[in-house]
Amino acid sequence: MLKMKQITARWCLVALLGWLIFLSACTDEVQKPQSVPAPDPTIESLNAQIEKTPNNPALYAQRGQLYYQLGGMDEAIADFKHALQLDSNQVEYWHQLADAYLDYYQSYNALKTMEWAAAKFPQRIPTLLKLAEFQLILKKYEAALRTLERIRKIDPLHTEMFYMFGLVFKEMGKTEQAINAFQSAVEQDADHLDAWLELGQLFAQQKNPIAMRYFDNALRIDAANVMVLHAKAYALANYFDEVEQALEIYRKISRIDPQYPDAYYNAGLLLLDLHKPDEALKQFDLAVQVHPAFKEAWYYRGVAHELLGQLAAAKTDYENALNFDPDWETARQALARIEQQVQ
């Protein structure tokens, strides 16, 4: 079966942020967020208020949040730090500063900020959870487990604690412990959609049909949740060979959210597997319309065109794929193959 796009729960950012942090440590060429925000009337208003009351920490925090939203990370960090200098007892300032550091690829400062916050507010569970989240993002798994144990001593039945335990164990490759933790989370909160989703994915990977029950529990909470529908369709196609059911779910996703490119892309791959390149082509067309930089969709659009004998169109598609990834060897070989045929 062709390689389909997977989906994860809300912590899918863990892998992405971890990769960005790795890149920032390895090269000076990573582009940081823009730190010269355009003039903004709300910021100008806050500037005027700060001139009048320069010792009001809330104003710096508000301006810092605006800078953060506008991509002015240096300014945001400076404002959050100033707010903390004026009032270090406001826990949200610590959280905001840590978020800004992390989004600005300053992972060491982000983690240290959350460690200081957890030391200052040792009984505050949301702060400890955020520290564990940062430790997970930075792959400090043992430290994350220790932080979660601190939460267990405060509240032995805390739902999010169990959920975070599950995420850490999953990242560590400890599947059974992850399953136990996610099951504990749904025992405490039967409406914890993300925990049901994680359970569905883990059991699906084991090809255990109970996975469908877990996906359906998540859909009971939110029947139109595209993330859950995608995960269920992926599992049906890849672990249970239920391709037609998976296709129907991808069609449903496209009705719910016509701007969701992965549903078109995965449906196209399944249709290629079913030897229906004409139908697959329509799905890849939709995928690149929604997401013009979707290099894989361009590539498989080329495959569909090639299977249909439309070599000039296939050549264009492979060229488009290479425009987005010039070093992609598979697309390069496909283009060379087509060029030999059209000569």
C-alpha positions in Angstrom: 0.0 0.0 0.0 1.2 3.5 -0.8 2.4 5.7 2.0 -0.6 7.6 3.4 -0.7 10.7 5.6 -1.3 9.9 9.3 -2.9 12.1 11.9 -2.3 12.4 15.7 -4.0 14.0 18.6 -3.5 17.6 19.7 0.1 16.7 20.7 1.1 16.2 17.1 3.0 19.5 17.6 5.5 17.6 19.8 7.3 16.0 16.8 7.2 19.2 14.8 8.5 21.4 17.5 11.2 18.9 18.4 12.4 18.8 14.8 12.5 22.6 14.6 14.5 22.8 17.9 16.9 20.2 16.5 17.3 22.2 13.4 18.0 25.4 15.3 20.7 23.6 17.3 22.4 22.3 14.1 22.4 25.3 11.8 22.4 29.1 11.7 20.3 29.0 8.6 17.0 28.3 10.2 14.7 31.2 9.7 13.4 32.6 13.0 10.0 34.2 13.2 9.9 37.8 12.0 10.9 40.1 14.8 10.0 43.5 13.3 6.3 43.7 13.6 4.3 46.1 11.5 2.9 49.2 13.3 -0.3 48.3 15.1 -2.8 50.7 16.6 -3.4 48.6 19.7 0.3 48.5 20.4 0.5 52.3 19.9 -2.3 52.6 22.5 -0.4 50.4 24.9 2.7 52.4 24.4 0.9 55.5 25.4 -0.5 53.7 28.5 2.9 52.4 29.5 4.3 55.9 29.2 1.8 57.1 31.8 2.1 54.0 34.1 5.5 52.5 33.5 5.3 50.2 36.5 2.1 48.4 35.5 3.1 44.8 34.6 -0.2 43.9 33.0 0.4 46.4 30.3 3.7 44.9 29.4 2.2 41.5 29.3 -0.6 42.6 27.1 1.8 44.3 24.7 4.0 41.2 24.8 1.1 39.0 23.8 0.3 41.3 20.9 3.9 41.3 19.7 3.9 37.5 20.1 0.8 37.3 17.9 2.4 39.6 15.3 5.6 37.7 15.2 7.7 40.2 17.0 9.4 37.7 19.2 12.3 39.8 20.5 9.9 42.5 21.6 7.5 39.9 23.1 10.2 38.3 25.1 11.5 41.7 26.4 7.9 42.6 27.5 7.2 39.3 29.2 10.5 39.6 31.1 9.8 43.1 32.1 6.3 42.1 33.4 8.0 39.4 35.5 10.5 41.8 36.9 7.6 44.0 38.1 5.4 41.1 39.3 6.8 37.6 39.4 3.7 36.2 41.2 1.7 36.3 38.0 2.0 32.7 36.8 0.7 33.5 33.3 3.7 35.8 32.6 6.0 32.8 33.2 3.9 30.7 30.8 3.8 33.4 28.1 7.6 33.9 28.3 8.2 30.2 28.0 6.0 29.9 25.0 7.7 32.9 23.3 11.1 31.3 23.9 10.0 28.0 22.6 8.5 29.5 19.4 11.7 31.5 18.9 13.8 28.3 19.0 15.3 29.2 22.3 14.5 25.8 23.8 17.0 26.0 26.7 15.5 29.3 27.9 12.0 28.0 27.4 12.7 24.9 29.6 14.5 26.9 32.3 11.6 29.4 32.4 9.1 26.6 33.1 11.5 25.0 35.6 11.6 28.3 37.5 7.9 28.6 37.3 7.4 25.1 38.7 9.7 25.9 41.5 7.9 29.0 42.3 4.4 27.4 42.1 5.2 23.8 43.1 1.5 22.9 43.8 0.0 24.4 40.7 -0.9 21.5 38.4 -1.3 23.5 35.1 2.2 24.8 35.5 3.6 21.3 36.2 1.7 20.0 33.2 3.2 22.6 31.0 6.6 21.8 32.3 6.0 18.1 31.5 4.8 19.1 28.0 8.0 21.1 27.4 10.1 18.2 28.7 8.3 15.9 26.3 8.8 18.2 23.4 12.5 18.3 24.1 12.6 14.5 24.5 13.6 14.7 28.2 11.3 11.8 28.9 12.6 10.8 32.4 12.4 14.4 33.5 8.8 14.5 32.2 7.9 11.4 34.2 9.4 12.9 37.3 7.3 16.0 36.8 4.1 13.9 36.3 4.9 12.0 39.5 4.9 15.4 41.3 1.4 15.9 40.0 0.4 12.4 41.1 1.3 13.3 44.7 -0.9 16.4 44.5 -3.9 14.8 42.7 -3.6 11.0 42.2 -6.6 11.0 39.8 -5.9 14.0 37.6 -7.1 13.3 34.1 -4.5 15.3 32.2 -1.7 13.8 34.2 -2.7 10.3 33.0 -3.0 11.6 29.5 0.5 13.2 29.6 1.9 9.9 31.1 0.4 8.2 28.1 2.1 10.6 25.6 5.5 10.2 27.3 5.3 6.4 27.4 4.2 6.4 23.8 7.2 8.5 22.8 9.4 6.2 24.8 8.1 3.2 22.9 6.4 1.7 26.0 3.1 0.9 24.3 1.5 -1.1 27.1 2.2 1.5 29.7 0.9 4.2 27.3 -2.3 2.2 26.9 -2.8 1.9 30.6 -2.3 5.6 31.1 -4.7 6.6 28.4 -7.3 4.1 29.7 -6.9 5.7 33.2 -7.5 9.1 31.5 -10.8 8.0 30.0 -11.8 6.3 33.2 -11.6 9.7 34.9 -13.2 11.6 32.0 -15.2 9.6 29.5 -15.3 12.6 27.2 -11.5 12.9 26.8 -11.6 12.8 23.0 -7.8 12.9 22.6 -7.2 9.9 24.9 -9.8 7.8 23.0 -8.1 8.8 19.8 -4.7 7.7 21.1 -6.1 4.4 22.3 -7.7 3.8 18.9 -4.4 4.5 17.1 -2.3 2.3 19.5 -4.7 -0.7 19.2 -5.0 -0.2 15.5 -1.2 -0.5 15.2 -1.6 -3.8 17.0 -4.3 -4.8 14.5 -6.7 -5.2 17.3 -10.3 -4.6 16.2 -11.2 -2.9 19.5 -9.5 0.1 18.0 -12.7 0.9 16.1 -14.6 1.0 19.4 -12.2 3.6 20.7 -12.4 5.7 17.5 -16.2 5.5 17.8 -16.1 6.7 21.4 -14.2 9.7 20.2 -16.7 10.3 17.5 -19.5 10.0 20.0 -18.0 13.2 21.6 -17.6 15.0 18.3 -19.0 13.2 15.3 -17.6 15.7 12.8 -14.1 15.7 14.2 -11.9 15.6 11.1 -8.8 14.4 13.1 -10.6 11.4 14.5 -12.3 10.5 11.2 -8.9 10.7 9.5 -7.3 8.4 12.1 -10.1 5.9 11.8 -9.9 5.9 8.0 -6.2 5.5 8.1 -6.5 2.5 10.5 -9.2 0.9 8.4 -7.1 1.1 5.2 -3.7 0.3 6.6 -4.3 -2.2 9.4 -7.6 -3.9 8.6 -7.7 -3.8 4.8 -11.1 -2.1 4.8 -10.4 0.2 1.9 -13.9 0.9 0.8 -14.9 1.9 4.4 -11.8 4.1 4.5 -12.7 5.8 1.2 -16.2 6.5 2.5 -14.8 8.2 5.6 -12.4 10.3 3.5 -15.3 11.4 1.3 -17.2 12.4 4.5 -14.1 14.4 5.7 -14.1 16.3 2.4 -17.8 17.1 2.8 -17.2 18.4 6.3 -14.0 20.3 5.5 -13.4 20.8 1.7 -10.1 22.6 2.5 -8.6 19.5 4.1 -6.0 18.3 1.6 -4.9 15.0 3.3 -8.4 13.5 2.8 -8.1 14.0 -1.0 -4.5 12.8 -1.0 -5.2 9.6 1.0 -8.3 8.8 -1.0 -6.2 9.2 -4.2 -3.6 6.8 -2.9 -6.3 4.2 -2.1 -7.8 4.6 -5.5 -4.4 4.0 -7.1 -4.1 0.8 -5.1 -7.5 -0.2 -6.5 -6.1 0.5 -10.0 -8.4 3.4 -10.6 -6.0 6.1 -11.8 -8.8 8.2 -13.4 -10.6 8.5 -10.0 -7.3 9.0 -8.2 -6.4 11.8 -10.5 -9.5 13.8 -9.5 -8.5 13.4 -5.8 -5.0 14.6 -6.4 -6.3 17.5 -8.4 -8.4 18.6 -5.4 -5.4 18.1 -3.1 -3.1 20.5 -5.0 -5.9 23.0 -5.5 -6.3 23.2 -1.7 -2.6 23.0 -1.0 -0.5 24.1 -4.0 2.8 23.2 -2.2 1.7 19.6 -1.5 4.7 18.0 -3.3 3.5 14.4 -2.7 0.1 15.2 -4.2 1.9 16.6 -7.3 4.0 13.5 -7.5 1.1 11.0 -7.4 -0.9 13.2 -9.7 2.0 12.6 -12.1 1.8 8.8 -11.4 -1.9 8.9 -12.2 -1.3 10.8 -15.4 1.4 8.4 -16.4 -0.8 5.4 -15.8 -3.4 7.0 -18.0 -0.8 7.5 -20.7 -0.9 11.3 -20.4 2.9 11.7 -20.4 3.1 15.5 -20.9 0.8 16.1 -18.0 2.8 13.6 -15.9 6.1 15.4 -16.8 4.6 18.7 -15.6 3.5 17.2 -12.3 6.9 15.7 -11.6 8.5 19.0 -12.3 6.1 20.7 -9.9 7.0 18.2 -7.2 10.6 18.9 -7.8 10.0 22.6 -7.6 9.1 22.1 -3.9 11.8 19.6 -3.2 14.7 19.6 -5.8 16.5 16.8 -4.0 13.6 14.4 -4.1 15.2 11.4 -5.8 11.9 9.5 -6.4 10.4 12.4 -8.3 13.7 13.0 -10.2 13.8 9.4 -11.4 10.1 9.6 -12.5 10.8 12.8 -14.4 13.9 11.1 -16.1 11.7 8.1 -17.0 9.1 10.4 -18.6 11.7 12.4 -20.5 13.1 9.3 -22.1 9.6 8.3 -23.2 8.6 11.6 -24.8 11.9 12.1 -26.7 
